Amino acid sequence: MLYYSTNHKSEKVNFREATIQGQAPDKGLYFPERIAMLPTKLLTELKSTPKADIAFEVIKPYVGDTIPANELHEICTHTVNFEFPLVQVNDTISSLELFHGPTLAFKDVGARFMSRCLGYFSRDNKKKITVLVATSGDTGSAVANGFLGVDGVEVIILYPSGKVSKIQELQLTTLGQNIKALEVQGTFDDCQKMVKQAFTDSELNAKLFLTSANSINVARWLPQQFYYFYALQQWADDEPPVVCVPSGNFGNICAGLLAAVSGLPIKHFIAACNSNDVFTRYLESGKFETREAVATISNAMDVGLPSNFVRILELFGHDYSRIKNFISSYRISDEETVNTIQQVFKNYGYTLDPHGAVGFAALEKYLQQNAGQKGLFLETAHPLKFSDVVEKAIGERLEIPAQLQHLLQLKKQSLVIKPEYEGLKDFLMSA
Ligand SMILES: *Cc1c(COP(=O)(O)O)cnc(C)c1O
């Protein structure tokens, strides 16, 4: 399988190259040159097939011969070695809980898969791979956790001092081994600027093999398909579900759409957005107009220019009416989000996080307009990650889950640096 760039100016590359490069040199996104249709056997035997085997079957055509089958199966087994339960919330709505991984958000799966692939690809590289990430919280911890203990890969995380939550900071700074945290005395934008400058510094790149672990990387995007198979495995109705995905950069929903185009039975998709509603407006008007991101309480979805939009266009052959027929979208305000957390807790005893609440509210709206259907939404983060919003809405304290209990005993280890590129460069050159 080869991947082309959505800007059509760069060469086609295989999975290995696409993973190492992240973004194509012409700044396009890599996209598989054909869609691998699912084997009938996988679909008819879905319910009895182990999670890791499903993952392996789904991803195999996209990896091609760049990773041997036994290694790839091991990577898959490691990637999905936690639960993805489908929990019924009321008569028509279920929640696919994607927060049971080590950092309690759905980005764990993509990060774990990509890190193991890069680890495999770095085996015959002379230079060690250095992954450089700037984070405002969640992505950094998923990436760092995914790479923990992977041979031949070192991870440097830059985070803004005092601007991540206590739990997030502990997640970033207590891993040790091949993970180093730099605490930058500045903002997230400073961190991002420093990282960007490092990628363009030729002296530095001559010494180190730098990569970004960016969310558009095919090795982070493609494994997100797995969730939708695990949802279908647990779906008890004869009719296929309507699936609602809280969306920001649209990587997750686009992976679901790929699974559906490949043959997975899903009736309809809903892109649930907060006030950052570029896609909602696209479905209304046919025009894609990006805007500055605005801050909301579902902040992992605060994206003004969803990078994976171009992948949706590719999937549907740039056909607006096909897209509009298969996907609906709703924008949910912060006020509606809080009300949803409150109501769902009160009426059904289920605790949503703000992102899942946007998903629940959007699905509820769709089902009101399309009576007789049933659906599920993706609950993308553990409520505890957003405890200030959630506890205020439900009027109760949340319990700290087992995965996080041990963190509170650990000691933060970070190197404090000024928000200046030279400090980062000195650190990287001397490492
Ligand atoms: C990243 C993220 C999203 C948005 O996912 P996209 O793939 O960017 O659309 C939603 N919820 C949470 C908790 C996230 O971390």
The ligand as an SDF file (V2000), in Angstrom:
LIG
                    3D

 15 15  0  0  0  0  0  0  0  0999 V2000
   -8.4180   14.9980   20.7670 C   0  0  0  0  0  0  0  0  0  0  0  0
   -9.7180   14.8890   21.4820 C   0  0  0  0  0  0  0  0  0  0  0  0
  -10.9700   15.0240   20.8040 C   0  0  0  0  0  0  0  0  0  0  0  0
  -11.0610   15.3790   19.3430 C   0  0  0  0  0  0  0  0  0  0  0  0
  -10.6240   14.3520   18.5040 O   0  0  0  0  0  0  0  0  0  0  0  0
  -10.2410   14.6590   16.9910 P   0  0  0  0  0  0  0  0  0  0  0  0
   -9.7180   13.3850   16.4600 O   0  0  0  0  0  0  0  0  0  0  0  0
   -9.2120   15.7520   17.0400 O   0  0  0  0  0  0  0  0  0  0  0  0
  -11.4910   15.1150   16.3090 O   0  0  0  0  0  0  0  0  0  0  0  0
  -12.1280   14.8220   21.5340 C   0  0  0  0  0  0  0  0  0  0  0  0
  -12.0950   14.5610   22.8550 N   0  0  0  0  0  0  0  0  0  0  0  0
  -10.9360   14.4450   23.5320 C   0  0  0  0  0  0  0  0  0  0  0  0
  -10.9800   14.1680   24.9920 C   0  0  0  0  0  0  0  0  0  0  0  0
   -9.7030   14.6010   22.8840 C   0  0  0  0  0  0  0  0  0  0  0  0
   -8.5690   14.4960   23.5840 O   0  0  0  0  0  0  0  0  0  0  0  0
  1  2  1  0
  2  3  1  0
  2 14  2  0
  3  4  1  0
  3 10  2  0
  4  5  1  0
  5  6  1  0
  6  7  2  0
  6  8  1  0
  6  9  1  0
 10 11  1  0
 11 12  2  0
 12 13  1  0
 12 14  1  0
 14 15  1  0
M  END
$$$$
